[in-house]
Amino acid sequence: MLNMGINELSNYIVIDSEIRFGKPCIKGTRITVGDILQWLSEGIPVSEILDDYPLLKEIHIKAALSFAARREEIVKVIAAA
């Protein structure tokens, strides 16, 4: 489930220049992929994030992680070119 395809990711992640300066966000929220990554990197448990942000579901956390992993792969390809 963590390795979502682009089409599936678009169900959960949107990039809109009018929302949070075009940062990738969870659809229907202003919560960015970066916000989620930051919380996880600080050791905040997924259950606590979900309690603090009731609009988020576990699938949103997984989508954010998958999006970040895909973005990392893109950076590797560009750097190697």
N, CA, C and O atoms as a printed pandas DataFrame, in Angstrom:
     atom_number atom_name residue_name chain_id  residue_number  x_coord  y_coord  z_coord
0              1         N          MET        A               1    0.829   -1.206    0.000
1              2        CA          MET        A               1    0.000    0.000    0.000
2              3         C          MET        A               1    0.863    1.255    0.000
3              4         O          MET        A               1    0.428    2.299   -0.486
4              5         N          LEU        A               2    2.067    1.174    0.531
5              6        CA          LEU        A               2    2.901    2.364    0.621
6              7         C          LEU        A               2    3.397    2.817   -0.741
7              8         O          LEU        A               2    3.742    3.986   -0.908
8              9         N          ASN        A               3    3.440    1.930   -1.708
9             10        CA          ASN        A               3    3.939    2.258   -3.031
10            11         C          ASN        A               3    2.767    2.571   -3.963
11            12         O          ASN        A               3    2.445    1.778   -4.847
12            13         N          MET        A               4    2.130    3.727   -3.762
13            14        CA          MET        A               4    0.982    4.118   -4.567
14            15         C          MET        A               4    1.442    4.637   -5.915
15            16         O          MET        A               4    2.512    5.234   -6.035
16            17         N          GLY        A               5    0.616    4.402   -6.933
17            18        CA          GLY        A               5    0.882    4.949   -8.244
18            19         C          GLY        A               5    0.468    6.412   -8.310
19            20         O          GLY        A               5   -0.224    6.914   -7.425
20            21         N          ILE        A               6    0.895    7.083   -9.359
21            22        CA          ILE        A               6    0.586    8.500   -9.535
22            23         C          ILE        A               6   -0.925    8.742   -9.512
23            24         O          ILE        A               6   -1.393    9.674   -8.858
24            25         N          ASN        A               7   -1.678    7.918  -10.214
25            26        CA          ASN        A               7   -3.130    8.112  -10.255
26            27         C          ASN        A               7   -3.751    7.970   -8.879
27            28         O          ASN        A               7   -4.633    8.744   -8.507
28            29         N          GLU        A               8   -3.298    6.992   -8.129
29            30        CA          GLU        A               8   -3.838    6.804   -6.784
30            31         C          GLU        A               8   -3.434    7.956   -5.869
31            32         O          GLU        A               8   -4.238    8.412   -5.055
32            33         N          LEU        A               9   -2.202    8.426   -5.996
33            34        CA          LEU        A               9   -1.754    9.555   -5.178
34            35         C          LEU        A               9   -2.601   10.794   -5.427
35            36         O          LEU        A               9   -2.866   11.563   -4.503
36            37         N          SER        A              10   -3.027   10.989   -6.668
37            38        CA          SER        A              10   -3.824   12.179   -6.987
38            39         C          SER        A              10   -5.192   12.154   -6.305
39            40         O          SER        A              10   -5.876   13.176   -6.250
40            41         N          ASN        A              11   -5.589   11.003   -5.791
41            42        CA          ASN        A              11   -6.820   10.942   -4.997
42            43         C          ASN        A              11   -6.638   11.572   -3.618
43            44         O          ASN        A              11   -7.614   11.947   -2.967
44            45         N          TYR        A              12   -5.387   11.686   -3.178
45            46        CA          TYR        A              12   -5.114   12.143   -1.812
46            47         C          TYR        A              12   -4.251   13.397   -1.728
47            48         O          TYR        A              12   -4.351   14.148   -0.757
48            49         N          ILE        A              13   -3.414   13.633   -2.720
49            50        CA          ILE        A              13   -2.469   14.750   -2.699
50            51         C          ILE        A              13   -2.795   15.701   -3.845
51            52         O          ILE        A              13   -3.026   15.264   -4.972
52            53         N          VAL        A              14   -2.815   17.007   -3.555
53            54        CA          VAL        A              14   -3.041   17.995   -4.612
54            55         C          VAL        A              14   -1.994   19.088   -4.497
55            56         O          VAL        A              14   -1.511   19.403   -3.410
56            57         N          ILE        A              15   -1.658   19.654   -5.636
57            58        CA          ILE        A              15   -0.757   20.800   -5.680
58            59         C          ILE        A              15   -1.525   21.931   -6.353
59            60         O          ILE        A              15   -1.871   21.853   -7.532
60            61         N          ASP        A              16   -1.783   22.980   -5.582
61            62        CA          ASP        A              16   -2.560   24.122   -6.056
62            63         C          ASP        A              16   -1.825   25.384   -5.627
63            64         O          ASP        A              16   -1.587   25.596   -4.438
64            65         N          SER        A              17   -1.468   26.217   -6.590
65            66        CA          SER        A              17   -0.689   27.421   -6.279
66            67         C          SER        A              17   -1.422   28.353   -5.317
67            68         O          SER        A              17   -0.794   29.213   -4.699
68            69         N          GLU        A              18   -2.730   28.198   -5.181
69            70        CA          GLU        A              18   -3.520   29.037   -4.277
70            71         C          GLU        A              18   -3.546   28.503   -2.837
71            72         O          GLU        A              18   -4.039   29.180   -1.935
72            73         N          ILE        A              19   -3.027   27.316   -2.626
73            74        CA          ILE        A              19   -3.046   26.700   -1.289
74            75         C          ILE        A              19   -1.614   26.445   -0.843
75            76         O          ILE        A              19   -0.865   25.720   -1.499
76            77         N          ARG        A              20   -1.242   27.053    0.284
77            78        CA          ARG        A              20    0.085   26.872    0.894
78            79         C          ARG        A              20    1.213   27.040   -0.123
79            80         O          ARG        A              20    2.174   26.271   -0.139
80            81         N          PHE        A              21    1.077   28.065   -0.973
81            82        CA          PHE        A              21    2.117   28.433   -1.942
82            83         C          PHE        A              21    2.475   27.296   -2.896
83            84         O          PHE        A              21    3.613   27.203   -3.356
84            85         N          GLY        A              22    1.507   26.436   -3.192
85            86        CA          GLY        A              22    1.734   25.366   -4.151
86            87         C          GLY        A              22    2.438   24.142   -3.601
87            88         O          GLY        A              22    2.855   23.268   -4.361
88            89         N          LYS        A              23    2.572   24.073   -2.290
89            90        CA          LYS        A              23    3.163   22.863   -1.696
90            91         C          LYS        A              23    2.156   21.722   -1.812
91            92         O          LYS        A              23    0.949   21.960   -1.762
92            93         N          PRO        A              24    2.632   20.494   -1.966
93            94        CA          PRO        A              24    1.698   19.373   -2.031
94            95         C          PRO        A              24    0.951   19.212   -0.708
95            96         O          PRO        A              24    1.560   19.121    0.358
96            97         N          CYS        A              25   -0.386   19.177   -0.797
97            98        CA          CYS        A              25   -1.248   19.100    0.383
98            99         C          CYS        A              25   -2.172   17.902    0.297
99           100         O          CYS        A              25   -2.440   17.370   -0.780
100          101         N          ILE        A              26   -2.648   17.496    1.450
101          102        CA          ILE        A              26   -3.683   16.478    1.505
102          103         C          ILE        A              26   -4.956   17.117    0.957
103          104         O          ILE        A              26   -5.359   18.197    1.390
104          105         N          LYS        A              27   -5.569   16.448    0.016
105          106        CA          LYS        A              27   -6.764   16.973   -0.655
106          107         C          LYS        A              27   -7.829   17.357    0.369
107          108         O          LYS        A              27   -8.135   16.594    1.286
108          109         N          GLY        A              28   -8.386   18.558    0.193
109          110        CA          GLY        A              28   -9.438   19.041    1.076
110          111         C          GLY        A              28   -8.946   19.657    2.365
111          112         O          GLY        A              28   -9.749   20.027    3.223
112          113         N          THR        A              29   -7.612   19.776    2.517
113          114        CA          THR        A              29   -7.036   20.377    3.721
114          115         C          THR        A              29   -5.933   21.348    3.314
115          116         O          THR        A              29   -5.616   21.489    2.133
116          117         N          ARG        A              30   -5.360   22.007    4.303
117          118        CA          ARG        A              30   -4.176   22.834    4.089
118          119         C          ARG        A              30   -2.947   22.159    4.714
119          120         O          ARG        A              30   -1.911   22.797    4.902
120          121         N          ILE        A              31   -3.068   20.889    5.027
121          122        CA          ILE        A              31   -1.986   20.119    5.633
122          123         C          ILE        A              31   -1.073   19.635    4.518
123          124         O          ILE        A              31   -1.513   18.936    3.605
124          125         N          THR        A              32    0.209   20.012    4.595
125          126        CA          THR        A              32    1.143   19.639    3.540
126          127         C          THR        A              32    1.795   18.288    3.817
127          128         O          THR        A              32    1.822   17.794    4.944
128          129         N          VAL        A              33    2.315   17.721    2.742
129          130        CA          VAL        A              33    3.121   16.504    2.873
130          131         C          VAL        A              33    4.278   16.787    3.821
131          132         O          VAL        A              33    4.625   15.950    4.655
132          133         N          GLY        A              34    4.870   17.963    3.693
133          134        CA          GLY        A              34    5.980   18.358    4.573
134          135         C          GLY        A              34    5.579   18.411    6.037
135          136         O          GLY        A              34    6.360   18.025    6.907
136          137         N          ASP        A              35    4.372   18.884    6.318
137          138        CA          ASP        A              35    3.875   18.907    7.709
138          139         C          ASP        A              35    3.882   17.494    8.275
139          140         O          ASP        A              35    4.376   17.251    9.376
140          141         N          ILE        A              36    3.328   16.574    7.508
141          142        CA          ILE        A              36    3.225   15.180    7.969
142          143         C          ILE        A              36    4.611   14.580    8.169
143          144         O          ILE        A              36    4.860   13.913    9.173
144          145         N          LEU        A              37    5.512   14.814    7.221
145          146        CA          LEU        A              37    6.875   14.297    7.360
146          147         C          LEU        A              37    7.564   14.878    8.586
147          148         O          LEU        A              37    8.273   14.168    9.301
148          149         N          GLN        A              38    7.357   16.165    8.827
149          150        CA          GLN        A              38    7.962   16.811    9.996
150          151         C          GLN        A              38    7.448   16.192   11.286
151          152         O          GLN        A              38    8.230   15.884   12.185
152          153         N          TRP        A              39    6.137   16.009   11.381
153          154        CA          TRP        A              39    5.563   15.413   12.595
154          155         C          TRP        A              39    6.113   14.019   12.833
155          156         O          TRP        A              39    6.475   13.670   13.956
156          157         N          LEU        A              40    6.173   13.232   11.781
157          158        CA          LEU        A              40    6.693   11.868   11.919
158          159         C          LEU        A              40    8.169   11.890   12.311
159          160         O          LEU        A              40    8.608   11.080   13.127
160          161         N          SER        A              41    8.935   12.818   11.732
161          162        CA          SER        A              41   10.366   12.890   12.052
162          163         C          SER        A              41   10.606   13.334   13.494
163          164         O          SER        A              41   11.649   13.036   14.076
164          165         N          GLU        A              42    9.645   14.042   14.060
165          166        CA          GLU        A              42    9.742   14.460   15.462
166          167         C          GLU        A              42    9.307   13.347   16.411
167          168         O          GLU        A              42    9.337   13.510   17.630
168          169         N          GLY        A              43    8.902   12.216   15.837
169          170        CA          GLY        A              43    8.513   11.080   16.666
170          171         C          GLY        A              43    7.067   11.086   17.110
171          172         O          GLY        A              43    6.676   10.308   17.980
172          173         N          ILE        A              44    6.266   11.965   16.512
173          174        CA          ILE        A              44    4.853   11.999   16.874
174          175         C          ILE        A              44    4.178   10.754   16.278
175          176         O          ILE        A              44    4.253   10.529   15.070
176          177         N          PRO        A              45    3.532    9.961   17.108
177          178        CA          PRO        A              45    2.892    8.737   16.603
178          179         C          PRO        A              45    1.750    9.066   15.638
179          180         O          PRO        A              45    1.076   10.086   15.778
180          181         N          VAL        A              46    1.549    8.191   14.669
181          182        CA          VAL        A              46    0.465    8.370   13.696
182          183         C          VAL        A              46   -0.862    8.548   14.424
183          184         O          VAL        A              46   -1.674    9.389   14.037
184          185         N          SER        A              47   -1.086    7.770   15.465
185          186        CA          SER        A              47   -2.360    7.859   16.195
186          187         C          SER        A              47   -2.572    9.259   16.775
187          188         O          SER        A              47   -3.698    9.758   16.797
188          189         N          GLU        A              48   -1.509    9.885   17.239
189          190        CA          GLU        A              48   -1.622   11.241   17.795
190          191         C          GLU        A              48   -1.907   12.260   16.692
191          192         O          GLU        A              48   -2.712   13.173   16.879
192          193         N          ILE        A              49   -1.245   12.103   15.543
193          194        CA          ILE        A              49   -1.497   12.999   14.411
194          195         C          ILE        A              49   -2.963   12.897   14.000
195          196         O          ILE        A              49   -3.619   13.912   13.766
196          197         N          LEU        A              50   -3.470   11.676   13.913
197          198        CA          LEU        A              50   -4.860   11.471   13.516
198          199         C          LEU        A              50   -5.830   12.036   14.551
199          200         O          LEU        A              50   -6.894   12.539   14.191
200          201         N          ASP        A              51   -5.472   11.957   15.828
201          202        CA          ASP        A              51   -6.315   12.540   16.876
202          203         C          ASP        A              51   -6.307   14.066   16.799
203          204         O          ASP        A              51   -7.342   14.708   16.982
204          205         N          ASP        A              52   -5.132   14.644   16.527
205          206        CA          ASP        A              52   -4.999   16.103   16.477
206          207         C          ASP        A              52   -5.616   16.718   15.223
207          208         O          ASP        A              52   -6.029   17.878   15.236
208          209         N          TYR        A              53   -5.676   15.950   14.155
209          210        CA          TYR        A              53   -6.191   16.442   12.871
210          211         C          TYR        A              53   -7.261   15.474   12.358
211          212         O          TYR        A              53   -6.967   14.586   11.558
212          213         N          PRO        A              54   -8.494   15.648   12.817
213          214        CA          PRO        A              54   -9.559   14.690   12.511
214          215         C          PRO        A              54   -9.871   14.532   11.014
215          216         O          PRO        A              54  -10.458   13.528   10.610
216          217         N          LEU        A              55   -9.482   15.512   10.195
217          218        CA          LEU        A              55   -9.697   15.371    8.748
218          219         C          LEU        A              55   -8.762   14.339    8.129
219          220         O          LEU        A              55   -9.044   13.798    7.060
220          221         N          LEU        A              56   -7.649   14.070    8.804
221          222        CA          LEU        A              56   -6.686   13.103    8.287
222          223         C          LEU        A              56   -7.104   11.673    8.617
223          224         O          LEU        A              56   -7.668   11.389    9.673
224          225         N          LYS        A              57   -6.808   10.799    7.682
225          226        CA          LYS        A              57   -6.995    9.361    7.868
226          227         C          LYS        A              57   -5.638    8.692    7.653
227          228         O          LYS        A              57   -4.719    9.308    7.113
228          229         N          GLU        A              58   -5.516    7.459    8.066
229          230        CA          GLU        A              58   -4.242    6.749    7.921
230          231         C          GLU        A              58   -3.801    6.687    6.450
231          232         O          GLU        A              58   -2.604    6.726    6.164
232          233         N          ILE        A              59   -4.737    6.593    5.539
233          234        CA          ILE        A              59   -4.395    6.542    4.114
234          235         C          ILE        A              59   -3.707    7.842    3.673
235          236         O          ILE        A              59   -2.875    7.823    2.767
236          237         N          HIS        A              60   -4.047    8.961    4.305
237          238        CA          HIS        A              60   -3.396   10.235    3.981
238          239         C          HIS        A              60   -1.930   10.220    4.408
239          240         O          HIS        A              60   -1.067   10.733    3.695
240          241         N          ILE        A              61   -1.651    9.637    5.560
241          242        CA          ILE        A              61   -0.268    9.518    6.031
242          243         C          ILE        A              61    0.520    8.643    5.057
243          244         O          ILE        A              61    1.641    8.981    4.676
244          245         N          LYS        A              62   -0.070    7.524    4.659
245          246        CA          LYS        A              62    0.593    6.628    3.712
246          247         C          LYS        A              62    0.807    7.312    2.363
247          248         O          LYS        A              62    1.850    7.136    1.733
248          249         N          ALA        A              63   -0.170    8.082    1.926
249          250        CA          ALA        A              63   -0.039    8.799    0.654
250          251         C          ALA        A              63    1.090    9.827    0.737
251          252         O          ALA        A              63    1.859    9.978   -0.211
252          253         N          ALA        A              64    1.192   10.527    1.855
253          254        CA          ALA        A              64    2.260   11.516    2.026
254          255         C          ALA        A              64    3.627   10.837    1.974
255          256         O          ALA        A              64    4.548   11.351    1.339
256          257         N          LEU        A              65    3.765    9.703    2.628
257          258        CA          LEU        A              65    5.031    8.971    2.609
258          259         C          LEU        A              65    5.354    8.467    1.199
259          260         O          LEU        A              65    6.500    8.543    0.756
260          261         N          SER        A              66    4.357    7.962    0.511
261          262        CA          SER        A              66    4.557    7.474   -0.846
262          263         C          SER        A              66    4.931    8.621   -1.782
263          264         O          SER        A              66    5.814    8.474   -2.627
264          265         N          PHE        A              67    4.265    9.755   -1.632
265          266        CA          PHE        A              67    4.564   10.935   -2.448
266          267         C          PHE        A              67    6.015   11.368   -2.229
267          268         O          PHE        A              67    6.745   11.635   -3.184
268          269         N          ALA        A              68    6.420   11.432   -0.965
269          270        CA          ALA        A              68    7.795   11.843   -0.644
270          271         C          ALA        A              68    8.812   10.857   -1.209
271          272         O          ALA        A              68    9.861   11.268   -1.706
272          273         N          ALA        A              69    8.516    9.576   -1.137
273          274        CA          ALA        A              69    9.425    8.565   -1.676
274          275         C          ALA        A              69    9.544    8.704   -3.188
275          276         O          ALA        A              69   10.643    8.597   -3.731
276          277         N          ARG        A              70    8.435    8.940   -3.871
277          278        CA          ARG        A              70    8.466    9.121   -5.325
278          279         C          ARG        A              70    9.251   10.379   -5.690
279          280         O          ARG        A              70   10.028   10.375   -6.645
280          281         N          ARG        A              71    9.048   11.444   -4.936
281          282        CA          ARG        A              71    9.759   12.688   -5.201
282          283         C          ARG        A              71   11.262   12.483   -5.032
283          284         O          ARG        A              71   12.056   13.024   -5.802
284          285         N          GLU        A              72   11.646   11.713   -4.041
285          286        CA          GLU        A              72   13.068   11.409   -3.813
286          287         C          GLU        A              72   13.650   10.676   -5.013
287          288         O          GLU        A              72   14.774   10.961   -5.425
288          289         N          GLU        A              73   12.905    9.742   -5.573
289          290        CA          GLU        A              73   13.369    9.005   -6.749
290          291         C          GLU        A              73   13.554    9.933   -7.941
291          292         O          GLU        A              73   14.506    9.785   -8.707
292          293         N          ILE        A              74   12.645   10.888   -8.096
293          294        CA          ILE        A              74   12.750   11.857   -9.198
294          295         C          ILE        A              74   14.014   12.686   -9.043
295          296         O          ILE        A              74   14.711   12.934  -10.028
296          297         N          VAL        A              75   14.322   13.117   -7.835
297          298        CA          VAL        A              75   15.520   13.911   -7.580
298          299         C          VAL        A              75   16.764   13.107   -7.941
299          300         O          VAL        A              75   17.702   13.655   -8.520
300          301         N          LYS        A              76   16.790   11.826   -7.613
301          302        CA          LYS        A              76   17.946   10.972   -7.943
302          303         C          LYS        A              76   18.139   10.892   -9.448
303          304         O          LYS        A              76   19.271   10.938   -9.929
304          305         N          VAL        A              77   17.049   10.772  -10.198
305          306        CA          VAL        A              77   17.142   10.662  -11.656
306          307         C          VAL        A              77   17.671   11.961  -12.243
307          308         O          VAL        A              77   18.540   11.937  -13.115
308          309         N          ILE        A              78   17.163   13.084  -11.781
309          310        CA          ILE        A              78   17.606   14.391  -12.297
310          311         C          ILE        A              78   19.067   14.623  -11.954
311          312         O          ILE        A              78   19.826   15.109  -12.793
312          313         N          ALA        A              79   19.477   14.284  -10.737
313          314        CA          ALA        A              79   20.868   14.487  -10.313
314          315         C          ALA        A              79   21.818   13.618  -11.124
315          316         O          ALA        A              79   22.961   14.013  -11.355
316          317         N          ALA        A              80   21.377   12.454  -11.558
317          318        CA          ALA        A              80   22.240   11.541  -12.301
318          319         C          ALA        A              80   22.380   11.962  -13.756
319          320         O          ALA        A              80   23.308   11.533  -14.441
320          321         N          ALA        A              81   21.474   12.791  -14.228
321          322        CA          ALA        A              81   21.497   13.190  -15.646
322          323         C          ALA        A              81   22.613   14.161  -15.962
323          324         O          ALA        A              81   22.757   14.583  -17.110
